[in-house]
Amino acid sequence: MNKWITIGILVLVAGCDVPQAPVVTGPDGQPRIQINTSGLTCYEQRCLDINPAARSVRQVGNRTTGIPGNINVSSGTVTPDEFKQMGVAASLAGGMGSRGDNR
């Protein structure tokens, strides 16, 4: 019985949408995603841990890597295209077991 309750809860949680980061209009009229500095910033079902102070980004399960140099995060917002670029950089950082460290 407990097994079926657990499976039901997992199905329910898996079907839930990830809370999206607020999207605001920048001074140039372009939509911008607000960076959550105390947790994950999620947009279009992708979540990144962005640290503007350290200029670093991490995807859950991967190593932390630098934010690409052409992206300015000092305002606390990024464009959707910049968010996607950071997602690619975070994906390429690799996770546990990459770079030969099998711990």
NORMO-V747210 format. One record per pair of residues at least 12 apart in sequence whose C-alpha atoms are under 10 Angstrom apart, sorted by the first residue. I is the first residue (numbers start at 1). J is the second residue. D is the distance in Angstrom with one decimal. If there is no record, write none. Layout:
I & J & D
I & J & D
//
This chain:
17 & 44 & 9.8
17 & 45 & 7.8
18 & 42 & 7.1
18 & 43 & 8.4
18 & 44 & 8.6
18 & 45 & 6.3
18 & 46 & 8.5
18 & 47 & 8.5
19 & 40 & 9.8
19 & 41 & 8.9
19 & 42 & 6.7
19 & 43 & 8.2
19 & 44 & 9.5
19 & 45 & 8.6
19 & 47 & 9.5
20 & 33 & 9.3
20 & 34 & 9.9
20 & 40 & 9.7
20 & 41 & 7.4
20 & 42 & 5.0
20 & 43 & 5.2
20 & 44 & 7.2
20 & 45 & 7.8
20 & 46 & 9.1
20 & 47 & 8.8
21 & 33 & 6.4
21 & 34 & 6.2
21 & 35 & 7.3
21 & 36 & 7.4
21 & 40 & 8.8
21 & 41 & 5.8
21 & 42 & 5.4
21 & 43 & 6.0
21 & 44 & 9.3
21 & 47 & 9.4
22 & 34 & 5.6
22 & 35 & 8.4
22 & 36 & 9.2
22 & 41 & 9.2
22 & 42 & 9.1
22 & 43 & 8.8
22 & 77 & 9.7
23 & 35 & 9.6
23 & 43 & 9.1
23 & 77 & 8.8
23 & 78 & 9.4
23 & 79 & 9.1
23 & 80 & 9.2
24 & 77 & 8.5
24 & 78 & 9.9
24 & 79 & 9.7
25 & 77 & 9.8
25 & 79 & 9.7
26 & 75 & 9.8
26 & 77 & 8.5
26 & 78 & 9.2
26 & 79 & 8.9
30 & 78 & 9.9
30 & 79 & 7.5
30 & 80 & 9.5
31 & 77 & 9.4
31 & 78 & 8.5
31 & 79 & 6.3
31 & 80 & 7.5
32 & 76 & 9.4
32 & 77 & 5.7
32 & 78 & 5.2
32 & 79 & 4.5
32 & 80 & 6.6
32 & 81 & 9.5
32 & 82 & 9.4
32 & 83 & 9.4
33 & 76 & 8.4
33 & 77 & 5.2
33 & 78 & 5.2
33 & 79 & 6.0
33 & 80 & 6.7
33 & 82 & 9.4
33 & 83 & 7.9
34 & 73 & 9.8
34 & 75 & 9.0
34 & 76 & 6.0
34 & 77 & 4.5
34 & 78 & 6.8
34 & 79 & 9.0
35 & 48 & 9.4
35 & 49 & 9.0
35 & 50 & 7.0
35 & 51 & 8.6
35 & 52 & 8.4
35 & 73 & 8.4
35 & 75 & 9.1
35 & 76 & 5.4
35 & 77 & 5.5
35 & 78 & 7.4
35 & 83 & 9.7
36 & 48 & 9.4
36 & 49 & 8.1
36 & 50 & 7.4
36 & 51 & 8.6
36 & 52 & 9.7
36 & 76 & 8.2
36 & 77 & 9.1
37 & 49 & 8.0
37 & 50 & 6.7
37 & 51 & 6.2
37 & 52 & 7.6
37 & 53 & 9.2
37 & 76 & 8.4
38 & 50 & 9.0
38 & 51 & 8.8
39 & 51 & 9.2
40 & 58 & 9.3
40 & 59 & 9.0
40 & 60 & 9.0
41 & 83 & 9.5
42 & 83 & 9.4
43 & 80 & 8.1
43 & 83 & 8.1
43 & 84 & 9.1
44 & 80 & 9.3
44 & 84 & 9.6
46 & 59 & 8.6
46 & 60 & 9.8
46 & 83 & 9.3
46 & 84 & 8.9
46 & 87 & 7.8
47 & 59 & 6.7
47 & 60 & 7.6
47 & 83 & 9.8
47 & 87 & 8.3
48 & 60 & 7.0
48 & 83 & 8.7
48 & 84 & 10.0
48 & 86 & 8.2
48 & 87 & 7.0
48 & 90 & 7.9
48 & 91 & 9.9
49 & 64 & 8.7
49 & 87 & 9.9
49 & 90 & 9.3
50 & 64 & 9.3
50 & 65 & 9.9
50 & 66 & 9.7
50 & 67 & 8.4
50 & 73 & 9.1
50 & 76 & 9.9
50 & 83 & 9.8
50 & 86 & 8.9
50 & 90 & 9.9
51 & 64 & 9.8
51 & 66 & 9.5
51 & 67 & 8.9
51 & 73 & 8.8
51 & 76 & 9.7
52 & 67 & 8.5
52 & 72 & 8.8
52 & 73 & 5.7
52 & 74 & 6.4
52 & 75 & 8.9
52 & 76 & 7.2
52 & 77 & 9.5
53 & 73 & 8.7
53 & 74 & 7.9
53 & 76 & 9.9
54 & 66 & 8.2
54 & 67 & 8.9
55 & 67 & 5.4
55 & 68 & 8.6
55 & 69 & 9.0
55 & 71 & 9.5
55 & 72 & 9.1
55 & 73 & 7.6
55 & 74 & 9.0
56 & 68 & 8.8
56 & 73 & 10.0
56 & 86 & 9.3
56 & 90 & 9.1
57 & 86 & 7.0
57 & 87 & 8.2
57 & 89 & 8.1
57 & 90 & 6.2
57 & 91 & 9.9
57 & 93 & 9.5
58 & 86 & 8.7
58 & 87 & 8.2
58 & 89 & 8.6
58 & 90 & 5.3
58 & 91 & 8.1
58 & 93 & 8.1
58 & 94 & 9.8
59 & 86 & 9.3
59 & 87 & 7.2
59 & 88 & 9.4
59 & 89 & 9.1
59 & 90 & 5.4
59 & 91 & 6.5
59 & 92 & 9.6
59 & 93 & 8.6
59 & 94 & 9.3
59 & 95 & 9.1
60 & 90 & 9.0
60 & 91 & 9.3
60 & 95 & 8.8
61 & 90 & 9.9
61 & 91 & 9.4
61 & 93 & 10.0
61 & 94 & 8.3
61 & 95 & 5.7
61 & 96 & 7.3
62 & 90 & 7.1
62 & 91 & 7.0
62 & 92 & 8.5
62 & 93 & 6.3
62 & 94 & 5.2
62 & 95 & 3.9
62 & 96 & 6.8
62 & 97 & 10.0
62 & 98 & 9.5
63 & 90 & 7.5
63 & 91 & 8.8
63 & 92 & 9.1
63 & 93 & 5.6
63 & 94 & 6.0
63 & 95 & 5.6
63 & 96 & 7.6
63 & 98 & 9.5
64 & 89 & 9.6
64 & 90 & 7.1
64 & 91 & 9.8
64 & 93 & 6.9
64 & 94 & 8.9
64 & 95 & 9.2
65 & 86 & 9.4
65 & 89 & 7.3
65 & 90 & 6.3
65 & 91 & 9.4
65 & 92 & 8.9
65 & 93 & 6.1
65 & 94 & 9.3
66 & 86 & 8.8
66 & 89 & 7.9
66 & 90 & 8.3
66 & 93 & 9.2
67 & 82 & 9.7
67 & 83 & 10.0
67 & 85 & 8.9
67 & 86 & 6.2
67 & 87 & 9.5
67 & 89 & 7.4
67 & 90 & 8.5
68 & 82 & 9.0
68 & 85 & 7.7
68 & 86 & 6.9
68 & 88 & 9.9
68 & 89 & 7.4
68 & 90 & 10.0
70 & 82 & 8.8
70 & 85 & 9.9
71 & 83 & 9.1
71 & 85 & 8.7
71 & 86 & 8.5
//
